[in-house]
Amino acid sequence: MNIYLIRHGRQCSKLCNVNVDLSEEGYRQAALVGERLVKKNIDMVYSSDYLRAFQTAQAANLYWNADHEVLPELREISFGDMEGLSDEVIAERYADFKREQAKMEADLAYPGGECAADVVRRAYPVLERIAREPHHDVAVVTHGGVIRSLTAYILGMDLARWRQIGKNLENTGITELRYEAESGRFTLERFNDYAHLEPYPELLRSGWVGPEEN
């Protein structure tokens, strides 16, 4: 089975992990990734229940016409007390935590929130369940922290270093996994592929400076 992990499109707020709608640019990004994967014959779509992921899945699925299942386990890593805050406030209020996190010596939970291992505990069993379903090509629309945590786990990395897996993922970037039923293993085939956005600089992350994770 081929599993396309897709980061959601651009949301309409720059505050940390707020559950808001896609922006106009986010819908454009979703359409572009939908069109790009149309030849893959996506036969099932899964998404987080957060609006930005759900709406990305819906918009991209206009090109695939597959069944769509919503899975709360695919929600973004919880940033706890940081959620709803701006980058500037986070940088000032949580400077000590950010310094410790940057050392990558331990898989630190965000204050009042989750660590990478927490994400793996809730999301990896769902990924395994998806992999055992009788489909060939599936799209999973989720979040940057989830994709990075799962990728680190699949590669056997120390989860303290999960933030080394792509500093900033592009909206609707594609991370492709392949699952071999015989071995029960996932392999990483590509990571954060955003070629569908490159002709449109305004749709790249560099054109929209927002939270480190959203």
FENLINUR-V241035 format. One record per helix or strand of 3 or more residues. SS is the DSSP state (a for helix, b for strand). FROM is the first residue (numbers start at 1). TO is the last residue. If there is no record, write none. Layout:
# FENLINUR-V241035
ss=SS from=FROM to=TO
ss=SS from=FROM to=TO
This chain:
# FENLINUR-V241035
ss=b from=2 to=7
ss=a from=24 to=36
ss=a from=38 to=40
ss=b from=44 to=47
ss=a from=51 to=61
ss=b from=68 to=70
ss=a from=72 to=74
ss=a from=80 to=82
ss=a from=87 to=93
ss=a from=95 to=103
ss=a from=116 to=131
ss=b from=137 to=142
ss=a from=144 to=154
ss=a from=159 to=164
ss=b from=174 to=180
ss=b from=185 to=193
ss=a from=201 to=203
ss=a from=205 to=207
